[in-house]
Amino acid sequence: MVNFILKIVLTPVIIVIADLFSNVQINYGTAYEAVIMGVIVGLINFAVELLLFRRGTFWITTVADFVITMFVVFFGSNIFTDAYVGALGAFTVSLIITVLEYFLHFYVLKEKWQTRMALR
């Protein structure tokens, strides 16, 4: 549950900050558009984690998060009439979100391992 909350909160924050600091590659018309896109990306990444993240799929899930995030951020900006996200902007935001996902995956693995050890 903590993982879900972190994704839903931190992903929009990352996209809003990227929107604020990049006037060329990432430009949403309003802040709520960036928040909506962040929530969509967070929900999709959580769904990917539920579907793919098993023992031995750490890197597959992390790479899938990167690719899916890049496509959603790049093409998802088209749902807003006044938004523009360039390829470099989508790549950069996806890379930052993937680093976050990397650490969240370690957290999930650590929690599962500690739960297993406590049950023994």
N, C-alpha and C positions, 0 to 999 in steps of 0.2 A: 504494500500500500504506500509506503514511503517513496518507493521508486516511482510510482504513478504520480504522486503529488509533485515530486521533484521535476519530472518531465513536463507536467502541465504548467508549472510555475517558471522554471528556468528557460525552457525553449522560447516562450514569448519574450522573456526578458532579453535573451541573446539577440533575437531578431529586431526588437525595438532599439536596442543599443546599436546594432549594425546599421539600422535605418537612420539613427541620429548622427552617426559619425561618417556615413558614406553618402555623399550627395550625388555621386556619379553612378555607382554600380547597384545600389539598393536605394529605392525611393518609393515609399508608400505615401499616398496622399494624406492619410491621417494615421494617427497612432493606433486606432482601433483596428485598422486593416492589418498592421504588423502583428498585433495581439491575436487576431483571428487566425492568421497564417501560422503563428507560433503554436496555438492550441491545436490546430489541424496536424501540424508536424509532430507535436507531442503525442497526440492520440494514435497517429499512424505508427510512430516508433514504438509505442507501448504494445500495439497490436502485433507488430513484427517480433517484438521480444516474446510475447506470449506464444506465437506460432513457431518461432525458430530456436529460441534460446534453451538449449538442453546441454547436458554434459558433452563436452567436446565440440560445441558449435560457437565458442566465444568469438573467434575471428570472423566466421561466416556471418554471424548476427551483426557484428560491428561494421563490416563492409556493407552489408545490406542496409543498415541504418544510414550510412554515408550516401549510397547511391539513391536510395529512396528519398532522403532528405533533399538532395540536390535537385532531383526531378520535381519534387513537390514545391520547393521554394522557387525554382526557375519558372515552371509552367503554371504554378498556382497563382502567381501574381497577375495572370491574365484574367482572373475572375473579377478583379477590380479595374475600373476604367482609368484611374489616375495613378496606377502603380507601375513601376518598372524595376525589374531585377535583371541585371546582366549576368552573363555566364561566370565572370570572375567573382561577382558578388555572391552568387549562389554557391560557388565552390568554396569561398571563404567561410560563409555562414555554415555550410554543411560540414566543413572541417572542424570548426569550433564546436558545433553540436555533437559531432562524432567523438571528439575528445571528452566531452561531458558524458556521452553514452559509454565510452570506454571505462571511465571511473564508476559509473552507475552499474555496469555489468560486473565489475570487480566487487562492488558492494553487495549485489545480489548473490554472487557466488559465495562470498564470505558469510552472509546471513544463512544461506542454505547449508553450508558446511557446519556452522555453529549449531544450527538446529539439529542436524544429524548427530553431531557429537553429544548434544544434550540428551537426545533420545536413547543413546546407548547406555 
